[in-house]
Amino acid sequence: MKLVMSSGRNREVVFLGVLILKDLLKQFFFFILLIAAVVLSFAMIEQEQETRTYIIEINKENKRQSKLEEQYQHLKLEQEVLLTHSRVENVAQEKLHMVTTDIHSEKVINLTKK
């Protein structure tokens, strides 16, 4: 089908199908842009949610690491205390020739006044 368009002296013959196709292509381009904007918006929202989830996991792991470091420091302190006692015992036995007494050689002295 042909469409005759006239503006003053110039007459232009345009095929109606071509005109419709051009109009659809213009609208289709904007429709595609709209869909792309919506899809990208949802992708951005999903990415932000994933980032928040990772940040929460990182915070949990940091707290766990702090607790483990605290326990490690406590164990190191306890180890030092135990090593110090054994060191004192070793020095007493080796340098001062002290020995722990046998149960049978112990004598209990009562120091109460009568």
C-alpha positions in Angstrom: 0.0 0.0 0.0 1.3 3.4 -0.9 0.8 6.6 1.1 1.1 9.9 -0.6 2.3 12.7 1.5 2.3 16.3 0.3 3.7 19.4 1.8 3.2 22.2 -0.5 4.5 21.5 -4.0 6.5 18.4 -3.1 4.7 15.1 -3.2 6.3 12.1 -1.6 5.2 8.6 -2.0 6.0 6.5 1.1 5.1 2.9 1.5 2.9 2.4 4.5 4.7 -0.8 5.5 8.1 1.0 5.5 6.6 3.8 7.6 5.2 1.3 10.2 8.4 -0.6 10.3 10.4 2.5 11.0 8.1 3.5 13.7 8.2 0.0 15.3 12.0 0.0 15.1 12.1 3.4 17.0 9.7 2.1 19.7 11.5 -1.2 19.8 14.8 0.4 20.5 13.3 2.4 23.4 11.5 -0.8 24.6 14.8 -2.7 24.6 16.5 0.2 26.5 13.8 0.0 29.1 14.1 -3.7 29.5 17.9 -3.4 29.7 17.5 -0.7 32.4 15.2 -2.9 34.5 17.4 -6.0 34.1 20.5 -4.0 35.1 18.7 -2.5 38.1 17.7 -5.9 39.3 21.3 -7.1 38.8 22.6 -4.2 40.8 20.2 -5.0 43.6 21.2 -8.6 43.6 24.9 -7.6 43.7 24.4 -5.3 46.6 22.6 -8.0 48.5 25.4 -10.4 47.9 27.9 -7.9 49.0 26.0 -7.3 52.3 25.9 -11.1 52.8 29.7 -11.3 52.3 30.2 -8.4 54.7 28.1 -10.1 57.4 30.2 -13.3 56.9 33.4 -11.3 57.1 32.3 -9.7 60.4 31.4 -13.1 61.8 34.7 -14.5 60.9 36.5 -11.5 62.3 34.7 -12.0 65.6 35.6 -15.7 65.5 39.2 -14.9 64.8 39.3 -12.4 67.8 37.9 -15.1 70.1 40.5 -17.6 68.8 43.3 -15.1 69.3 42.1 -14.5 72.9 42.0 -18.2 73.6 45.5 -18.6 72.1 46.8 -15.8 74.3 45.2 -17.4 77.4 46.8 -20.8 76.5 50.2 -19.2 76.0 49.9 -17.5 79.4 48.8 -20.8 81.0 51.8 -22.6 79.2 54.2 -20.0 80.6 52.8 -20.5 84.1 53.2 -24.3 83.8 56.7 -23.9 82.4 57.7 -21.6 85.1 56.7 -24.0 87.9 58.5 -26.9 86.2 61.6 -24.7 85.7 61.6 -23.7 89.4 61.3 -27.4 90.3 64.1 -28.4 88.0 66.4 -25.6 89.4 65.6 -26.7 92.9 66.4 -30.3 92.2 69.6 -29.7 90.1 71.3 -26.7 91.7 70.0 -26.9 95.3 69.8 -30.7 95.4 66.3 -30.6 96.8 64.1 -33.6 96.6 60.5 -34.3 97.3 60.0 -36.3 100.4 58.6 -39.7 100.6 55.3 -40.1 102.5 56.9 -42.5 105.0 59.8 -40.1 105.9 57.4 -37.2 106.6 56.7 -36.3 110.2 53.9 -34.1 111.3 54.6 -31.7 114.2 51.7 -30.3 116.1 52.4 -26.7 117.3 49.3 -26.0 119.4 49.7 -24.7 123.0 48.3 -26.5 125.9 
